[in-house]
Amino acid sequence: MSINHLEFYPIMGEELNGNNTISLDMSTTNLELKEIDLLDTHAFEHYINNQLVQNKKVYGIGGYLEMRNIYQRSRVFEDSSASKFRNIHLGIDIWSTSGKAVHCPINGTLHSFRDNKGFGNYGPTIILMHSFHGELIYSLYGHLSHIDLQHLKVGQIFEKGEKIGHLGSSFENGNWPPHLHFQLIKNLKGESGDYPGVCSSSQKDWYKKNCPDPTAWLGFQAENVNRKTHNEFYN
């Protein structure tokens, strides 16, 4: 299916391009991350903020299918079946400052929502259901603000461009530097208000089919944002 990014409303309310956005390398090849105590959320957030300030950007983009070590900071990502951590990122992250508004990319219906509590978890999360090119697909928005879950009702309609939430602070978003985790899902497998955002290497092929590349849905063209990562899992 050919998808044009112009079909979608910019998810952050403005076009993401080389003027305001930089690709942030969160992969295993980024040696700078090894110098940070990732259990220290303040230190992690300071690193992200420095990257944005030094490059004079408002947003940082994190890679789809990127292999990351940062998930070792939380037991949420332990893979009990393999006795190791899940580390393949299934969505795209948009790093910025807390309070930034998040918008609905196309018309959708609220499928479910939940505050996924715990260190390293999603925090406040919304899942929308869409009919797109004749097919049913879900979009997940993780690490939002607590206030965004108030007054929501399953079945609620969101119009293209409508504000659906805000980037939550580290105190409410699962102890992460402020960012949006955006992910597409074909089959939720019965999940409600939650869905794995990270998988193990052995699961990659299946999840890649069920969670397609969401780049176009963010309302930008990937080639317009300089990428710093060359990780083999980043498409």
C-alpha positions, 0 to 999 in steps of 0.5 A: 500500500502506497501511503502519502505523508500528506494524508495525515495531520502533523502529530505534533501540530507542526511539520517535522523537518530538518529545521526543527527536528533531529534524529536521535540515536538511541541504538546500541552503537551510541557510545555516549549512552554508555556513559549515562546512568540510565537509572537516573531519569534526570541524567537521561533527560539532561542528555536528551535536552542537551542534544536538542539544545546543541543542535537548536532543534525542538524535536528528536526522532527515535528509530523504528526497529532500532536495537536499544540497550536503554530498556535494561533500565527497567524490568518491564522489558524482561523477556521471561521466555528468553531470560533476557531483555527485549530491545527492538523498538516497535514505534517511533519516539518524538522527544521534546519538552513536557506539555507539548500537544499531541494531535490525531493524525486521521479520524479515529475512535477511542479503543481504550486507554490506561495509566500503565504505571511503573518505572519504565512503563508507558504511563498514560496511554491512549489507543485509537482505532482507524479505518484506513484505506479500507483496513482496520488499524490501531495507533498507540500514544504512550507517555502522555499526561495524567490529565489526558485520561480524564473524561475519556470514554471508549468509543469517543470520536477524534477528528483529524487534527484534534488534540488528543493529549500532551507529552507527560513529565517524567513524574507521570510518564513512566520515568522517561525523558518527555517524549511520545511513543507512537506505534501502529498495530494491526492486531491488538491480540485482545490487549486494551490500553496497552501493547508491547512497544519493544520486542526481542530479536527472535520476535522481530519478524512477526512484530514487524508485520503486525506493527508497520513503520509509522513514519508517514503517519507522523506527517513528515518525510523521513528523508527530510530529517537527518538520521544519525543512526546506522543500526541494522534494525533501523529501516 
